[in-house]
Amino acid sequence: MAKYFDPQLFNDPFDDPGLFVDLVFERRALLFDLGDISALAPRKLLRVAHVFITHRHMDHFIGFDQLLRCLLGREKTLGIWGPHDLIDAVEHKLKAYDWNLVGGYEGNLQLRVSELSVDGRLASARFCSRNCFARESLGSCACSDGVLVSDPDLTVRATVLEHGLPVLAFALEERARINILRSRVEAMGLSIGPWLKDFKDAILRGAADTAPIPVLWADQEATKPQTLPLGQLVSNIMKITKGRKIAYVVDVAYTRSNVDAIVALARNADILFIEAPFLHEDLEQAAARNHLTARQAGTLARFANVNQLRTFHYSPRYRGREENIVDEAEVAFFNDRTKASRPAE
């Protein structure tokens, strides 16, 4: 089965962190972090529907202006998600420019900016080019279980971590895929058609097995029933495939609270993208700068029982020693003899 999304780190591991997730069956993509995005072609940036920002250090946020310039003049709504005070930061960036000519652009670019506070509330505001990017408050609400985006195909969840200031980590999870087995549909004498969408919708909303589903027969005989029970169709013509999951973690300290939150967020992920700025020989420097070592990154991946580990965001001091970082992380991930434990409170 083809992959629903394709995640790619688009910069060198020594350069600004950033993850581009192409939703391959849709005309959209997701972007995690907004540092140097010059490696992404404009055609890719134009696909971006949501941007998820871990925090506003320069190497995670400086690409805002480049993305804005690429999208300006388009008829588009862009979701921007990040930590506390993101709305003010976006407003200040927009106010740094003069917009007296923006009314002449054909498209109305809308930025919907949402910030997650440490107490789990989500505040939102909108900035529209048609209104010269004046701020419009959209209020706030409780953010249940950290869910930022939830649609029929995927969910993006965030958790607040500590890096000397609050930062966010994210998990993207594809919903279970409902696969219609065409050969079985035809073997039942049914026809492929729009009724199958109604069938899928009934499954997604949790309808009872006895719920009648209108069907279309290949041979339209009056004696054939116009509906069949949902449970019968589920047993005969479909297969559910587990959705894929990735997690993105960068700029965090190895503290007990962070470890517990990261493990909960990334548990059983197919891929964990996680920073590894330091080798463990430089543990003191890593702790002083609220970063992980490669060994700690691998240990977190093992604790979370992820399938694949991808490290990035290496310190420039290790140029030429990339293999040492990868090896240290993988030893901690695969080798139970490390037996690294969660840090004390």
Number of C-alpha atoms within 10 A of each C-alpha: 5 6 10 16 21 11 17 13 16 18 20 13 20 16 16 21 25 27 19 23 20 20 18 13 10 10 12 16 21 22 23 24 28 27 22 21 25 13 10 13 10 14 9 17 21 17 19 23 16 20 20 24 25 27 25 19 13 12 16 22 18 17 16 18 14 16 18 15 9 14 22 17 18 15 13 18 18 19 19 21 28 26 26 21 15 21 24 14 12 18 17 11 12 19 13 8 9 9 14 8 8 17 14 9 14 12 16 20 22 21 21 20 24 26 23 28 20 15 9 17 16 23 23 20 20 20 22 17 20 18 15 18 18 15 17 13 14 13 10 14 12 13 17 11 10 19 16 19 14 14 9 10 13 17 16 19 20 27 25 23 24 17 20 13 11 17 26 27 27 26 24 24 20 19 18 15 15 16 13 18 12 13 11 14 19 14 11 13 14 17 18 15 10 10 14 17 10 13 19 17 13 17 16 13 8 8 14 12 15 11 13 17 20 15 21 19 17 13 10 12 9 7 6 10 11 14 12 14 15 20 16 13 17 17 9 14 17 16 13 11 12 11 16 19 23 23 24 24 25 28 25 26 22 20 19 14 15 19 22 15 16 25 18 13 23 27 22 21 23 17 20 27 25 25 26 30 26 26 23 18 11 11 17 13 15 20 17 10 14 17 25 27 27 31 26 27 30 30 26 29 30 23 21 20 17 21 16 16 21 18 22 25 20 24 16 14 10 15 11 8 12 15 11 13 21 19 14 19 27 22 16 22 25 14 13 11 8 12 9 15 12 17 12 7 6
